[in-house]
Every structure is written in C-alpha cells, then in structure tokens.
Amino acid sequence: MDKNTLTGFILIAAVLIGFSYFSRPSEAEMEAQRRQQDSIAMAQQKAQMAQEAKEKAEIAHQAQVALDTTSLFYAHRRGEAQDVVLENELIKLTFNTRGGTVQKVELKEYKNQQGGPVTLFDEKDARMQFMLGGKMENINSGDFFFTPINVSDTTLTMRLQASTGGTLDFDYTLLPHSYMVDFTIRANGLGNFFSPSMKTLDIAWNEMARQQEKGFDFESRYSSLTYKIKNEGTDYLSETSAESEKIAEPLDWVAFKNQFFSCVLIAHQDFTEAHLSSTPQQKASGYLKDYEADMKTFFDPNGKTPTQMQMLFAPNNYHLLQHTNKLSASDKDLELEDLVYLGWPLFKWINRFFIIYIFDWLSSLGLSMGIVLLLLTILVKVLVYPTTRKSYLSSAKMRVLKPKIDELNAKYPKPEDAMKKQQETMQLYSQYGVSPMGGCLPMLLQMPIWIALFNFVPNAIELRGESFLWASDLSAYDDVIRWDKPIWLIGDHLSIFCLLFCLTNIVNTWISMRQQQNSMTGEQAQQMKFMQYMMYIMPVAFFFMFNNYSSGLNYYYFLSGLTSILIMWFLRKTTDDKKLLAKLEANYQANKANPNKKMSGMAARLEALQKQQQAILEEQKKKQAQNKK
C-alpha cells in the first residue's frame, strides 16, 4: 500500500471516530432510553400476567359453572335480594332473602339521638352465617338466595330447595309482646348429602356495635361481649381493650352488648368451641366495638331433631330480662338479667334485693327521674343514719377526751416511752367507754351501698333520655358548658353536676379533717398532715374522672355529699360536748368502781398486741445488757 492510500485510510478513520464521538447520545438521553426499555418490558410482563389471570379466571368460572350445575342448591346461587319484615308493637325485624337471616333491627319504644327508633344494626353493620360441611361441597348460608314461605306478621320460613327435592329451612317466630324470636334450622331429605359423622354446624356472627348514646367513652365502658357458661354464671371480654378468647366450656348464649341494648343468640343445644373477640373502635367512628363470635352447635343432617336457637334483641331492663327467661324454649335458666351489670357479688346482691326495689317503688309514683334519685338518696341516708351517728359520736368522744390525752403526752414525752404511752391511752379509752375504731367501722358498713349505687345508676335504662334541670339526658353527661377544641384531661365540655359533686366532696373532706384534728394530739396531727393533703387531692382527681360520666350518677353523688354535709351540721348542733363529757365521766367512775373489769373488743386486742410488743422490747434490752457484760 502506497503512502497516499495509507494517508487516505487514516483520514477516513479519523472522520468516522470524530463523527461517532460527537453524535453519541448524552447521559440523559441514554437514561431515557433505558427507562423506555424498562417500561416496555414491564408492560409486556403486565400483559402476560393479565393474560394468565384471565385464563385462571376463565378456568375458575368454568369450574364454578360446573359446580353450580351440580351443586345441591345451585338454583339458589343467583337471585334478587328481597326484604321480609316481622314485627309486633315492640320491635321490627327486617330479614333478607340473601343469606336468610335478620339484617336490621329497630326497637319501636326507644328513640335515638335524632328522634327516630333505635336501630341496633342494619345490613352494613352485622352478618350471621351458618356453614355445613357436606360430602361433596360445603354450604355457606350467605352464598344463597332463600325463598320466603309461610310469611305472616310474626312468622317466616326461609327455604333452600335442593336439586334432589330436599330442603333446608330457617324458621323464625317472633313471640307476642316480646323481643324474643324462636329460631330453628331443619334439614329435610338431605341425609345422603352429609356424612353420618357430621353432627354440628358452624356459626360465624359479627357486628359493628353502633354508638347509641351521646357520651362515647361512657357508653363504651359499659359495652362488652358477654357470654354465659353452661351451668355457671356469665363472663365478658374486656370493655377497654381488644381481647380474643377461645372458650373451652359449652355456652348457653352469646350477647353483643351495648350500654342499654343487647343482641343475644341463644343455643338450647349448647354452643361449643367458641372463639370470641372484641375490638374497641375509634371515637367519632359511629361505632363502639367490633364483635365477632365463631362457634359450633348441634345439627342433625337427617332432620329428625331441629337445631333449636332463640334470638333476643332487647333493652337491658332488669325486670324485662328476668321475665324473658320464662320464654326459654328449653328448661335452661338463661339468667339474662345478668346483662344488666350490677357489680361484684356483694354489690350485686345489694342492688338486686334492695336498691332496685326502692328505685322501682319510687319510679311507680310517676315522679321525674331527678326527683326519684333525690328520694332514693334521702332514703339511703335515713337507713344508714344510725351508723353515721355512731361514727360521729365516736369522733366527738375522742374530741372531748383530747385534754386527757394531752396530759398523757406531757407525761411521756420521750420516744422510748411511746409503747407505754400507747398502753395507757388505750386503758384510758377503755375506762371512759370509748372505742378508737368506733368511727371507722360504721363508715365501712356504708361503703358497699355507695359502690352498689355506683354500678346501678349507669346501667339503669330508666334514666335514658330523661331530662332534669339543665341535664337533657340523665344517662349521659350534661354539657351546657362546652367548647369546640378538646382540652387535655377535660374534653370538650364541663359537667355542672360533676363540678357540684366535687365541691361537696371537698367540703365533706374539710369537715372530716377538722373532726380528726379536734381529736388528735399535736404529734398525731403533724404525722397526718401529708394524708390530709392527699384527701384534698382526691376530689380534684374525681373531677377529671367523672366529667364524662352520666349526669345521673354525678347528680346522685352531689346529693349524697350535700346530705352528708347537712347531717354533719345537724349532729354538731345537737351534740352537747359538756353533756357528752359528763356521760364519759360517769362511765369512768363506774369502771373505776369495778377495777376487775376487762377491756373487750378492739381495745382488748390492741392492748394485748401492745403488751406483746412491750415484752419483746424488754427481752431485747436484756439481751443487749448481757452482751455488754
């Protein structure tokens, strides 16, 4: 190759290299090309996945078509949902042919916050399904459109007609003048479809419990999934936190309970393998709890014995629920009145055999509920007045003997003589006929009644919607004073009855502290100073606790505190300290004339304990002296 030819090749190569360099894409252009390629690949992948899904759906559809045509109830897999209504003067139940169960419940005699009838739930809030395991397929009642037959105002049969001629019937009968529905499930001519070993059906029941009252926090606190264990009492899941529980024992019934209303499913052939759960809902959601109950109950595939249940959609009225027990379709004692929570056993019995009867008697007089609570408070105070007076007189005796206690303190100023001083103090009280514990025990006897009413008032449905003074509803908080933005620990309102209750509580605390100070020595008063401060903090804490509680409960506590103040004022005015001291001196002279008389009761036990402690101290001193020698 000559020189000129070589030079030409070099020039051409240089031109090509330069053109390639200056014509190459920029980094941004290259990145755009990569994204385009990735997008194309992704689109191709999505198209392939869509095609595969379409093919799977077609296969599933073909399988479903084949199943429908061979299914026992294939004719009922498609249809039009229709409503069927059963009702009496108390309740209206709406059933739907899709699933064959009740989908809406309205209580005619009770009003919601908008003035209409209380609706416990509708098709958006609740669902109940029954599952049966067959030889070839499983039956879920929610998948079928039932045919309503035998329809009247109070009776209904929802039927599935099998291709073989058999039927599966859901029979409903709304009992007259009642909130109770008899419910049976019966198979007819379906024995060959089920395995001979199949003896149960599965129930899946869930409900979003609606908020029915004004106060979400208060209503939620008294709403719970409640159940009754066979041959035992009732129990419930947590009202304040999410809880799920598997129940090993058979159950008589399961209830989705609000503060004032309950939906109850009753099994007269027992619920078994129950799995229950309750999940609290957010405030302002319109719902209180998400309830779920999965369980089994008896089923006879041959149809000789129907599955027997009952449904109850009722207000939580104690006497009404007691009466409803008599409507049980079996010999079980359902104890439905336990849906009205009355407290732990001691407080429950006080409410059941004392408070409820007084409340019913007062309510029968035709008075407003505010006046009923006032009279209830007065009656309770009259009944416990003897113990209140005894407690006050015990404090008064300690007060008039205070100068003599001061003399003992002056006689034994040294700390090492504290035991001896205490012994002589107890001896003095015994000689004058005074019990140091006399003021405490009577007050302790009143506490069960106080706590019993704490459980009774919030659960008394008779207070629901009843107005009094500025409170529009005694079952909810009074909020005449309210604001838009919630304040921490207080909320968006100020309950006037709660404020009055706390103020009377402060006054009662001041009276109590003053009585104690009048009977205490300077040293004792100093030791009790911190406790006294704590006693004043409690009414303030009560305000933050009770501001969201029902106005009826706060009103009762206010009345209770006010009457206590008036009783203390009356006792102070009618107690003559000079006469009381003279009576104590007479006791002293009588006991002095009988030196062999022994102390009794608490004083004797305290004296024995002090002597025992004194003996121990003296023994320790002897040992220390011997060790020094």
For each residue, the residues with C-beta under 8 A, 3 or more apart:
1: 5 6
2: 5 6
3: 6 7
4: 7 8
5: 1 2 8 9
6: 1 2 3 9 10
7: 3 4 10 11
8: 4 5 11 12
9: 5 6 12 13
10: 6 7 13 14
11: 7 8 14 15
12: 8 9 15 16
13: 9 10 16 17
14: 10 11 17 18
15: 11 12 18 19
16: 12 13 19 20
17: 13 14 20 21
18: 14 15 21 22
19: 15 16 22 23
20: 16 17 23 24
21: 17 18 24
22: 18 19
23: 19 20
24: 20 21
25: 29 30 33
26: 29 30
27: 30 31
28: 31 32
29: 25 26 32 33
30: 25 26 27 33 34
31: 27 28 34 35
32: 28 29 35 36
33: 25 29 30 36 37
34: 30 31 37 38
35: 31 32 38 39
36: 32 33 39 40
37: 33 34 40 41
38: 34 35 41 42
39: 35 36 42 43
40: 36 37 43 44
41: 37 38 44 45
42: 38 39 45 46
43: 39 40 46 47
44: 40 41 47 48
45: 41 42 48 49
46: 42 43 49 50
47: 43 44 50 51
48: 44 45 51 52
49: 45 46 52 53
50: 46 47 53 54
51: 47 48 54 55
52: 48 49 55 56
53: 49 50 56 57
54: 50 51 57 58
55: 51 52 58 59
56: 52 53 59 60
57: 53 54 60 61
58: 54 55 61 62
59: 55 56 62 63
60: 56 57 63 64
61: 57 58 64 65
62: 58 59 65 66
63: 59 60 66 67
64: 60 61 67 68
65: 61 62 68 69
66: 62 63 69 70
67: 63 64 70 71 74 137
68: 64 65 71 74 77
69: 65 66 74
70: 66 67 74 136
71: 67 68 74 77 137 163
72: 134 136 137 139 162 163 164 166 190 193
73: 76 77 139 144 160 161 162 163 168
74: 67 68 69 70 71 77 163
75: 161 163
76: 73 79 144 145 146 147 160 161
77: 68 71 73 74 143 144 145
78: 145
79: 76 97 98 145
80: 97 145
81: 96 97 98 145
82: 96 97 148
83: 94 95 96 97 103
84: 94 95 96 97 148 151 156
85: 92 93 94 95
86: 92 93 95 153 154 155 156 172 174 181
87: 91 92 93 153 154 174
88: 91 153 154 174 176 177 178
89: 108 177
90: 107 108 109 177 178 179
91: 87 88 105 106 107 108 174 179 313
92: 85 86 87 105 106 108 117
93: 85 86 87 102 104 105 172 174 181 313
94: 83 84 85 102 103 104 105 106 122
95: 83 84 85 86 100 101 102 103 148 156 158 172
96: 81 82 83 84 99 100 101 103 123
97: 79 80 81 82 83 84 100 145 146 147 148 158
98: 79 81 142 144 145 146
99: 96 103 127 128 129 141 142 144 146
100: 95 96 97 141 144 146 158 160 170
101: 95 96 127 128 129 141 158 170
102: 93 94 95 105 128 172 181 311
103: 83 94 95 96 99 122 123 126
104: 93 94 119 121 122 123
105: 91 92 93 94 102 119 120 121 263 313
106: 91 92 94 117 118 119 120
107: 90 91 110 117 118 120 179 261 313 314 315
108: 89 90 91 92 117
109: 90
110: 107 117 118 260 261 315 464
111: 115 116 117 118 465
112: 115 116 117 118 119 212
113: 212 213 214
114:
115: 111 112
116: 111 112 119
117: 92 106 107 108 110 111 112
118: 106 107 110 111 112 212 261
119: 104 105 106 112 116 122 210
120: 105 106 107 210 258 261 263 313
121: 104 105 125 126 207 208 209 210 263
122: 94 103 104 119 125 126
123: 96 103 104 126
124: 208
125: 121 122 207 208 209 210 287
126: 103 121 122 123 205 206 207 208 263
127: 99 101 142 204 205 206 207
128: 99 101 102 203 204 205 265
129: 99 101 140 141 142 203 204 205
130: 140 141 185 201 202 203
131: 138 139 140 141 201 202 203 204
132: 138 139 194 198 201 202 299
133: 138 139 194 195 198 202
134: 72 137 138 139 193 194 195
135: 193 194 195
136: 70 72 193
137: 67 71 72 134
138: 131 132 133 134
139: 72 73 131 132 133 134 143 144 168
140: 129 130 131 143 144
141: 99 100 101 129 130 131 144 170
142: 98 99 127 129
143: 77 139 140
144: 73 76 77 98 99 100 139 140 141 160
145: 76 77 78 79 80 81 97 98
146: 76 97 98 99 100 158 159 160 170
147: 76 97 158 159 160 161
148: 82 84 95 97 151 156 157 158 159
149: 157 159
150: 155 156 157
151: 84 148 155 156 157
152: 155 156
153: 86 87 88 174
154: 86 87 88 173 174 175 176
155: 86 150 151 152 171 172 173 174
156: 84 86 95 148 150 151 152 171 172
157: 148 149 150 151 169 170 171 172
158: 95 97 100 101 146 147 148 169 170 172
159: 146 147 148 149 167 168 169 170
160: 73 76 100 144 146 147 167 168 169
161: 73 75 76 147 165 167
162: 72 73 165 166 167 168 189 190 193
163: 71 72 73 74 75
164: 72 189 190 192 193
165: 161 162 189
166: 72 162 187 188 189 190 193
167: 159 160 161 162 187 188 189 190
168: 73 139 159 160 162 185 186 187 188 190
169: 157 158 159 160 184 185 186 188
170: 100 101 141 146 157 158 159 183 184 185
171: 155 156 157 182 183 184 185 186 306
172: 86 93 95 102 155 156 157 158 181 182 183
173: 154 155 181 182 183
174: 86 87 88 91 93 153 154 155 178 180 181
175: 154 178 180 181 182 327
176: 88 154
177: 88 89 90
178: 88 90 174 175 324 327
179: 90 91 107 312 313 314 315 320 324
180: 174 175 310 311 312 314 324 327
181: 86 93 102 172 173 174 175 310 311 312 313
182: 171 172 173 175 310 329
183: 170 171 172 173 308 309 310 311
184: 169 170 171 306 307 308 309
185: 130 168 169 170 171 201 299 306 307 309
186: 168 169 171 303 306 307
187: 166 167 168 190 191 194 299 300 301 302 303
188: 166 167 168 169 303
189: 162 164 165 166 167 303
190: 72 162 164 166 167 168 187 193 194 301 303
191: 187 194 301 302 303
192: 164
193: 72 134 135 136 162 164 166 190 301
194: 132 133 134 135 187 190 191 198 301
195: 133 134 135 198 301
196: 301
197:
198: 132 133 194 195 299 301
199: 298 299 300
200: 272 296 297 298 299
201: 130 131 132 185 296 297 298 299 307
202: 130 131 132 133 294 295 296
203: 128 129 130 131 265 271 293 294 295 296 297
204: 127 128 129 131 293 294
205: 126 127 128 129 254 265 292 293 294
206: 126 127 290 291 292 293
207: 121 125 126 127 256 263 290 291
208: 121 124 125 126 281 287 289 290 291
209: 121 125 223 256 258 287 288 289 290 291
210: 119 120 121 125 258 286 287 288
211: 216 219 220 285 286 287 288
212: 112 113 118 219 258 259 260 261
213: 113 218 219 259 260 464 473 475 476
214: 113 473 476 477 479
215: 218 219 476 477 548 550
216: 211 219 220 283 284 288
217: 220 221 283 548
218: 213 215 221 222 259 458 476 477 548 549 550
219: 211 212 213 215 216 222 223 258 259 288
220: 211 216 217 223 239 240 280 288 289
221: 217 218 239 240
222: 218 219 239 258 259 341 458 459
223: 209 219 220 239 257 258 259 288 289
224: 236 237 238 239 257 278 289
225: 236 237 254 255 256 257 276 277 278 289 291 293
226: 234 235 236 254 255 257 262 338 339
227: 234 235 236 247 251 253 254 255 274 276
228: 232 233 234 235 251 252 253 334 335 338
229: 232 233 234 235 247 249 250 251 252
230: 249 250 251 252 270
231:
232: 228 229 249
233: 228 229 335 338
234: 226 227 228 229 335 338 339
235: 226 227 228 229
236: 224 225 226 227 239 257
237: 224 225 243 244 245 276 277 278
238: 224 241 242 243 278
239: 220 221 222 223 224 236
240: 220 221 280
241: 238 280
242: 238 277 278 279 280
243: 237 238 277 278
244: 237 275 276 277 278
245: 237 275 276 277
246: 273 274 275 276
247: 227 229 251 274 275 276
248:
249: 229 230 232
250: 229 230 270 271 272
251: 227 228 229 230 247 254 267 270 271 272 274 295
252: 228 229 230 266 267 270 271 332 334
253: 227 228 264 265 266 267 271 334 336
254: 205 225 226 227 251 264 265 271 274 276 293 295
255: 225 226 227 262 263 264 265 339
256: 207 209 225 262 263 264 289 291 293
257: 223 224 225 226 236 261 262 263 316 339
258: 120 209 210 212 219 222 223 261 262 288 316
259: 212 213 218 219 222 223 316 458 459 475
260: 110 212 213 315 316 461 464 475
261: 107 110 118 120 212 257 258 313 314 315 316
262: 226 255 256 257 258 312 313 314 316 339
263: 105 120 121 126 207 255 256 257 311 312 313
264: 253 254 255 256 311 312 313 314 336 339
265: 128 203 205 253 254 255 293 309 310 311
266: 252 253 309 310 311 312 328 334
267: 251 252 253 270 271 297 298 308 309
268: 308 309 310 328 329 330 332
269: 297 298 307 308
270: 230 250 251 252 267 297 298
271: 203 250 251 252 253 254 267 274 295 296 297
272: 200 250 251 295 296 297
273: 246 295 296
274: 227 246 247 251 254 271 293 294 295
275: 244 245 246 247 292 293 294 295
276: 225 227 237 244 245 246 247 254 292 293 294
277: 225 237 242 243 244 245 290 291 292 293
278: 224 225 237 238 242 243 244 289 290 291 292
279: 242 289 290
280: 220 240 241 242 288 289
281: 208 285 287 288 289 290
282: 285
283: 216 217
284: 216
285: 211 281 282
286: 210 211
287: 125 208 209 210 211 281 290
288: 209 210 211 216 219 220 223 258 280 281
289: 208 209 220 223 224 225 256 278 279 280 281
290: 206 207 208 209 277 278 279 281 287
291: 206 207 208 209 225 256 277 278
292: 205 206 275 276 277 278
293: 203 204 205 206 225 254 256 265 274 275 276 277
294: 202 203 204 205 274 275 276
295: 202 203 251 254 271 272 273 274 275
296: 200 201 202 203 271 272 273
297: 200 201 203 267 269 270 271 272 307 309
298: 199 200 201 267 269 270 305 307
299: 132 185 187 198 199 200 201 307
300: 187 199 303 304 305 306 307
301: 187 190 191 193 194 195 196 198
302: 187 191
303: 186 187 188 189 190 191 300 306
304: 300
305: 298 300
306: 171 184 185 186 300 303
307: 184 185 186 201 269 297 298 299 300
308: 183 184 267 268 269 329 330
309: 183 184 185 265 266 267 268 297
310: 180 181 182 183 265 266 268 327 328 329
311: 102 180 181 183 263 264 265 266
312: 179 180 181 262 263 264 266 324 336
313: 91 93 105 107 120 179 181 261 262 263 264
314: 107 179 180 261 262 264 317 320 321 324
315: 107 110 179 260 261 320 461
316: 257 258 259 260 261 262 321 339 340 459 461
317: 314 320 321 340 461 462
318: 321 322 337 340 356
319: 322 323 360
320: 179 314 315 317 323 324
321: 314 316 317 318 324 325 336 337 339 340
322: 318 319 325 336 337
323: 319 320 326 327
324: 178 179 180 312 314 320 321 327 334 336
325: 321 322 328 333 334 335 336 337
326: 323
327: 175 178 180 310 323 324
328: 266 268 310 325 331 332 333 334
329: 182 268 308 310
330: 268 308
331: 328
332: 252 268 328
333: 325 328
334: 228 252 253 266 324 325 328
335: 228 233 234 325 338
336: 253 264 312 321 322 324 325 339
337: 318 321 322 325 340
338: 226 228 233 234 335 341
339: 226 234 255 257 262 264 316 321 336
340: 316 317 318 321 337 459
341: 222 338 455 459
342: 347 348 351 352 452 455 456 459
343: 346 347 348 351 451 452 454 455 456
344: 347 348
345: 348 349
346: 343 349 350 448
347: 342 343 344 350 351 448 451 452 455
348: 342 343 344 345 351 352 452 455
349: 345 346 352 353
350: 346 347 353 354 355 448 449 452
351: 342 343 347 348 354 355 356 452 453 455 456
352: 342 348 349 356
353: 349 350 356 357
354: 350 351 357 358 452
355: 350 351 358 359 376 449 452 453 456
356: 318 351 352 353 359 360 456
357: 353 354 360 361
358: 354 355 361 362 376 379 380
359: 355 356 362 363 372 376 456 460 462
360: 319 356 357 363 364
361: 357 358 364 365
362: 358 359 365 367 372 375 376
363: 359 360 367 369 372 462
364: 360 361
365: 361 362 372
366:
367: 362 363 371 372 375
368: 371 372 466 468
369: 363 372 373 462 463 466 468 474 552
370: 373 374 466 468 469 471 474 555
371: 367 368 374 375
372: 359 362 363 365 367 368 369 375 376
373: 369 370 376 377 457 474 552 555 556 559
374: 370 371 377 378 559
375: 362 367 371 372 378 379
376: 355 358 359 362 372 373 379 380 556
377: 373 374 380 381 556 559 560 563
378: 374 375 381 382 563
379: 358 375 376 382 383
380: 358 376 377 383 384 449 453 560
381: 377 378 384 385 388 560 563 564 567
382: 378 379 385
383: 379 380
384: 380 381 387 388 445 446 449
385: 381 382 388 389 567
386: 389 390
387: 384 390 391 442 443 445 446
388: 381 384 385 391 392 442 443 446 564 567 571
389: 385 386 392 393 571
390: 386 387 393 394 438 442
391: 387 388 394 395 438 439 440 441 442 443
392: 388 389 395 396 439 515 568 571 575
393: 389 390 396 397 438 571 575 580
394: 390 391 397 398 434 435 438 439 442
395: 391 392 398 399 439 515 516 518 519
396: 392 393 399 400 575 577 580
397: 393 394 400 401 432 434 438 580 584
398: 394 395 401 402 434 436 439 519
399: 395 396 402 515 518 519 577
400: 396 397 577 580 581 584
401: 397 398 404 405 428 429 432 434 519 581 584
402: 398 399 405 406 518 519 520 521
403: 406 407
404: 401 407 408 428
405: 401 402 408 409 425 428 521
406: 402 403 409 410 521
407: 403 404 410 411
408: 404 405 411 412 421 424 425 428
409: 405 406 412 413 421 521 522 523
410: 406 407 413
411: 407 408 421 424
412: 408 409 417 418 420 421 424
413: 409 410 417
414: 417
415: 418
416:
417: 412 413 414 420 421
418: 412 415 421 422
419: 422 423 610 613 614 617
420: 412 417 423 424 614
421: 408 409 411 412 417 418 424 425
422: 418 419 425 426 610
423: 419 420 426 427 607 610 611 614
424: 408 411 412 420 421 427 428
425: 405 408 421 422 428 429
426: 422 423 429 430 436 599 603 606 607 610
427: 423 424 430 431 599 607
428: 401 404 405 408 424 425 431 432
429: 401 425 426 432 434 435 436 603
430: 426 427 433 434 591 599 603 604 607
431: 427 428 587 588 591 592
432: 397 401 428 429 584 585 587 588 591
433: 430 584 587 588 591
434: 394 397 398 401 429 430 438 584
435: 394 429 438 601 602 603
436: 398 426 429 602 603 606
437: 440 441 602
438: 390 391 393 394 397 434 435 441 442
439: 391 392 394 395 398 442 443
440: 391 437 443 444
441: 391 437 438 444 445
442: 387 388 390 391 394 438 439 445 446
443: 387 388 391 439 440 446 447
444: 440 441 447
445: 384 387 441 442 448
446: 384 387 388 442 443 449 450
447: 443 444 450 451
448: 346 347 350 445 451 452
449: 350 355 380 384 446 452 453
450: 446 447 453 454 560
451: 343 347 447 448 454 455
452: 342 343 347 348 350 351 354 355 448 449 455 456
453: 351 355 380 449 450 456 457 556
454: 343 450 451 457 458 553
455: 341 342 343 347 348 351 451 452 458 459
456: 342 343 351 355 356 359 452 453 459 460
457: 373 453 454 460 463 550 552 553 556
458: 218 222 259 454 455 475 549 550 552 553
459: 222 259 316 340 341 342 455 456
460: 359 456 457 463 475 552
461: 260 315 316 317 464 475
462: 317 359 363 369 466
463: 369 457 460 466 474 475 550 552
464: 110 213 260 461 473 474 475
465: 111 473 475
466: 368 369 370 462 463 473 474 475 552
467: 471 472 473 474
468: 368 369 370 471 474 551 555
469: 370
470: 478 480 496
471: 370 467 468 474 478 497 551 552 555
472: 467 478
473: 213 214 464 465 466 467 476 551
474: 369 370 373 463 464 466 467 468 471 550 551 552 555
475: 213 259 260 458 460 461 463 464 465 466 550 552
476: 213 214 215 218 473 550 551
477: 214 215 218 493 495 498 547 548 549 550 551 554
478: 470 471 472 495 496 497 551 554
479: 214 482 492 493 494 495
480: 470 496
481: 493 494 496
482: 479 492 493 494
483: 487 492 493
484: 492
485: 492
486: 490 491 492
487: 483 490 491 492
488:
489: 544
490: 486 487 493 494 544 547
491: 486 487 547 548
492: 479 482 483 484 485 486 487
493: 477 479 481 482 483 490 547
494: 479 481 482 490 498 499 547
495: 477 478 479 498 499 546 547 548 549 551 554
496: 470 478 480 481 499 500
497: 471 478 500 501 551 554 555 558
498: 477 494 495 501 502 542 543 546 547 549 554
499: 494 495 496 502 503 543
500: 496 497 503 504 554 558
501: 497 498 504 505 542 546 554 555 557 558 561
502: 498 499 505 506 539 540 542 543 546
503: 499 500 506 507 539
504: 500 501 507 508 558 561 562 564 565
505: 501 502 508 509 538 539 542 557 561
506: 502 503 509 510 536 539
507: 503 504 510 511 561 565
508: 504 505 511 512 561 564 565 568
509: 505 506 512 513 535 536 538 539
510: 506 507 513 514
511: 507 508 514 515 565 568
512: 508 509 515 516 535
513: 509 510 516 517 532 535
514: 510 511 517 518
515: 392 395 399 511 512 518 519
516: 395 512 513 519 520 528
517: 513 514 520 525
518: 395 399 402 514 515
519: 395 398 399 401 402 515 516
520: 402 516 517 524 525 528
521: 402 405 406 409 524 525
522: 409 525 526
523: 409 526 527
524: 520 521 527 528
525: 517 520 521 522 528 529
526: 522 523 529
527: 523 524
528: 516 520 524 525 531 532
529: 525 526 532 533
530: 533 534
531: 528 534 535
532: 513 528 529 535 536
533: 529 530 536 537
534: 530 531 537 538
535: 509 512 513 531 532 538
536: 506 509 532 533 539 540
537: 533 534 540 541
538: 505 509 534 535 541 542
539: 502 503 505 506 509 536 542 543
540: 502 536 537 543 544
541: 537 538 544 545
542: 498 501 502 505 538 539 545 546
543: 498 499 502 539 540 546 547
544: 489 490 540 541 547
545: 541 542 549
546: 495 498 501 502 542 543 549 553 554 557
547: 477 490 491 493 494 495 498 543 544
548: 215 217 218 477 491 495
549: 218 458 477 495 498 545 546 553 554
550: 215 218 457 458 463 474 475 476 477 553 554
551: 468 471 473 474 476 477 478 495 497 554 555
552: 369 373 457 458 460 463 466 471 474 475 555 556
553: 454 457 458 546 549 550 556 557
554: 477 478 495 497 498 500 501 546 549 550 551 557 558
555: 370 373 468 471 474 497 501 551 552 558 559
556: 373 376 377 453 457 552 553 559 560
557: 501 505 546 553 554 560 561
558: 497 500 501 504 554 555 561 562
559: 373 374 377 555 556 562 563
560: 377 380 381 450 556 557 563 564
561: 501 504 505 507 508 557 558 564 565
562: 504 558 559 565 566
563: 377 378 381 559 560 566 567
564: 381 388 504 508 560 561 567 568
565: 504 507 508 511 561 562 568 569
566: 562 563 569 570
567: 381 385 388 563 564 570 571
568: 392 508 511 564 565 571 572
569: 565 566 572 573
570: 566 567 573 574
571: 388 389 392 393 567 568 574 575
572: 568 569 575
573: 569 570
574: 570 571
575: 392 393 396 571 572 580
576: 579 580
577: 396 399 400 580 581
578: 581 582
579: 576 582 583
580: 393 396 397 400 575 576 577 583 584
581: 400 401 577 578 584 585
582: 578 579 585 586
583: 579 580 586 587
584: 397 400 401 432 433 434 580 581 587 588
585: 432 581 582 588 589
586: 582 583 589 590
587: 431 432 433 583 584 590 591
588: 431 432 433 584 585 591 592
589: 585 586 592 593
590: 586 587 593 594
591: 430 431 432 433 587 588 594 597
592: 431 588 589 595
593: 589 590
594: 590 591 597
595: 592
596:
597: 591 594
598: 604
599: 426 427 430 603 604 607
600: 603 604
601: 435 604 605
602: 435 436 437 605 606
603: 426 429 430 435 436 599 600 606 607
604: 430 598 599 600 601 607 608
605: 601 602 608 609
606: 426 436 602 603 609 610
607: 423 426 427 430 599 603 604 610 611
608: 604 605 611 612
609: 605 606 612 613
610: 419 422 423 426 606 607 613 614
611: 423 607 608 614 615
612: 608 609 615 616
613: 419 609 610 616 617
614: 419 420 423 610 611 617 618
615: 611 612 618 619
616: 612 613 619 620
617: 419 613 614 620 621
618: 614 615 621 622
619: 615 616 622 623
620: 616 617 623 624
621: 617 618 624 625
622: 618 619 625 626
623: 619 620 626 627
624: 620 621 627 628
625: 621 622 628 629
626: 622 623 629
627: 623 624
628: 624 625
629: 625 626
